[in-house]
Amino acid sequence: MRTISAKIWEQIERLPEFEQASTLLLYHSLKDEVYTHDFIEKWYKSKCIVLPVVVGDELELRCYTGAEKLATGAYGISEPEGEPFTDYEHIDLAVIPGVAFDLNGNRLGRGKGYYDRFLPLLPHACKIGVCFPFQLVDSVPAEPFDIRMDIIITTDENKLSHSYHSLPACDR
């Protein structure tokens, strides 16, 4: 899975949205998600990387400042310590995990709605869903309050529609 994950991150690094971004919302991956740890380490000194922290029923963001400043939080996820990051308007790119995605940008999460409640707070961020090829499906159930991704990245390029990469939400 780490090899597939590395290929996904290589695709993200080639996106103009990534190249132009200075502040990124990422996530500290669990075992069944696209692996993020190496990518975070590679970029946190040159781009501002913020990671989610579960606080009750909501997500709070904190800046990543190194692996030694992570603590195990809710659901066994490593979360950064420190003060909350609240400058949401300056988040340029948000990379979001999911259980499944479809080509319409719909995302199926783990069922708690953390990202669906949080993502509307990011008015300028291009939202990228990352997944393994088996997680990209024809259709996922979507409710009106679900937040669609602007781009879906996986390693199975035959399933991706190139026009999908230029949805207006990511145009700057």
C-alpha positions in Angstrom: 0.0 0.0 0.0 2.9 2.4 0.6 4.0 2.0 -3.0 0.6 2.8 -4.3 0.4 5.7 -1.8 3.7 7.1 -3.1 2.3 7.1 -6.7 -0.8 9.0 -5.5 1.4 11.6 -3.9 3.5 11.9 -7.0 0.4 12.8 -8.9 -0.6 15.4 -6.3 2.8 17.0 -6.5 2.4 17.5 -10.2 -0.9 19.4 -9.8 -0.7 23.2 -10.2 -3.0 23.4 -7.2 -0.4 21.7 -5.1 2.5 23.7 -6.6 0.7 27.0 -5.8 -0.5 26.0 -2.4 1.3 27.3 0.7 -1.1 25.9 3.4 -2.3 22.3 3.1 -4.8 20.4 5.2 -3.7 16.7 5.2 -4.4 13.9 7.6 -2.3 11.5 9.5 -3.2 8.1 7.9 -4.5 5.0 9.5 -3.4 1.6 8.3 -6.3 1.3 5.7 -5.9 4.8 4.2 -3.5 6.3 1.6 -0.3 6.6 3.6 0.6 10.2 4.4 3.4 10.1 6.9 6.3 10.3 4.4 4.5 13.0 2.4 4.0 15.1 5.5 7.6 14.8 6.5 8.8 15.7 3.0 6.8 19.0 2.9 6.2 20.4 6.3 9.3 22.5 6.4 8.5 24.3 3.1 4.6 24.4 3.3 2.4 24.9 6.2 0.8 21.5 6.9 -2.2 21.4 9.2 -3.8 18.2 10.5 -7.2 17.5 12.0 -7.6 16.8 15.7 -10.9 15.2 16.9 -12.4 17.3 19.7 -15.8 15.9 20.7 -17.9 15.8 17.6 -15.9 18.4 15.7 -12.5 18.7 13.9 -10.0 21.2 15.1 -6.8 21.9 13.0 -3.3 22.1 14.4 0.0 22.8 12.6 2.3 19.9 12.1 5.8 20.7 13.5 7.4 17.2 13.6 6.7 13.6 14.4 8.0 14.1 18.0 5.1 16.5 18.7 2.3 14.0 17.9 0.1 12.5 20.5 -2.4 9.6 20.1 -5.9 11.1 20.0 -9.4 9.8 19.3 -9.7 6.6 17.3 -5.9 5.9 17.7 -5.0 8.7 15.2 -1.7 10.6 15.8 -2.6 14.2 16.2 -0.4 17.3 16.5 -0.1 19.1 19.8 -0.2 22.8 20.1 -2.6 25.7 19.5 -5.5 25.4 17.1 -5.0 26.7 13.6 -8.1 28.8 12.7 -6.9 30.8 9.6 -9.2 28.6 7.4 -9.3 31.2 4.5 -5.6 30.6 3.9 -5.9 26.8 3.4 -5.3 26.4 -0.3 -5.5 22.6 -0.6 -7.4 20.0 1.5 -6.5 16.3 0.9 -9.2 14.1 2.3 -9.4 10.4 3.0 -12.5 8.3 2.5 -13.9 4.7 2.5 -15.0 5.2 -1.1 -15.3 7.9 -3.8 -17.1 8.1 -7.1 -16.3 10.1 -10.3 -18.9 12.8 -9.4 -16.7 13.7 -6.4 -18.9 12.1 -3.8 -17.1 10.8 -0.8 -18.2 8.1 1.7 -16.5 8.6 5.0 -16.6 6.6 8.2 -20.0 7.8 9.2 -19.4 10.4 11.8 -19.6 13.4 9.5 -16.5 15.2 10.8 -15.3 16.3 7.3 -18.8 17.1 6.1 -19.2 19.5 9.0 -15.7 21.0 8.7 -15.1 21.4 4.9 -17.7 24.2 4.4 -15.4 26.3 6.6 -12.7 26.2 3.8 -14.0 28.6 1.2 -10.9 28.7 -1.0 -9.5 25.2 -0.6 -9.3 22.8 -3.5 -10.6 19.5 -2.1 -8.8 16.4 -3.2 -10.0 12.9 -2.3 -7.3 10.3 -2.3 -8.0 6.6 -2.5 -6.7 3.2 -3.5 -8.1 1.9 -6.9 -10.6 -0.4 -5.2 -12.1 2.5 -3.4 -13.1 4.4 -6.6 -16.6 3.1 -7.4 -19.4 3.9 -9.8 -21.6 5.5 -7.1 -21.6 6.3 -3.4 -24.7 7.4 -1.5 -24.8 11.2 -1.2 -26.9 13.5 0.9 -27.4 17.2 0.2 -25.1 18.1 3.1 -22.3 15.9 1.9 -19.3 17.9 0.6 -18.1 16.8 -2.9 -14.4 16.6 -3.8 -13.0 18.8 -6.6 -10.5 16.2 -7.6 -10.2 12.4 -7.0 -6.7 10.9 -7.1 -6.0 7.2 -7.3 -3.5 5.1 -9.2 -6.0 3.6 -11.7 -5.8 6.4 -14.3 -8.3 4.5 -16.6 -11.1 5.4 -14.2 -10.3 9.1 -13.9 -11.9 11.7 -16.2 -9.3 14.3 -17.1 -12.0 17.0 -17.3 -12.7 16.3 -13.7 -9.4 17.8 -12.8 -10.5 21.3 -13.9 -13.7 21.8 -12.0 -14.2 25.5 -11.2 -13.8 25.0 -7.5 -10.1 24.6 -8.0 -9.5 27.3 -10.5 -7.8 30.3 -9.0 
